[in-house]
Amino acid sequence: MGSLTYAEVGATETGQLPPGYRHLRYRTAVGHDVFAAAAEAVLTWRMHRAARIRVDTAAPRAAAGVDVTMHIGPLPAPCRVVWVVDEPGRAGWGYGTLPGHPARGEEAFVVSQGADGTTWFEVTAFSVPAGRLMRAAGPVGPLFQRTYAAWCARALRRLVR
């Protein structure tokens, strides 16, 4: 599929988002004592599919180096998983954009379990438009990205009920 379209690989894992990009930090509770189910849904693409996003990949689970194309409607978004975490109390992955993605940057989807048993879902991203379509979207682009995060959270809540 090509090389990643940005240099700051792994910044969503550290949380140190690079300057010069739009940043997104989204966090919401998805349930209580549902971490295992939420982690499995995030790591196996089930959350994205439940959000009606077509996921094209040969891999059954997120793993570093796996290429995946997310389709939001007719728009393909080719990506590569650049990091994965799968440990007690924290699970998720981050992908970087590949040529053909409407943006350049990285986005991560992580669930974690708080001390009180609450499972939290977080989306962290940094991006800039990669082509005319996203540049033409102007301020709608960041609004769409936040809406996409909330859409994934709603799908995850349904899955873990």
Salt bridges, closest charged atoms under 4 A:
ASP33 OD2 - HIS32 NE2 3.57
GLU40 OE2 - ARG61 NH1 3.05
ASP56 OD2 - ARG54 NH2 3.25
ASP56 OD2 - HIS71 NE2 2.74
ASP67 OD1 - ARG80 NE 2.54
ASP86 OD2 - ARG61 NH2 3.67
GLU122 OE2 - ARG27 NE 3.92
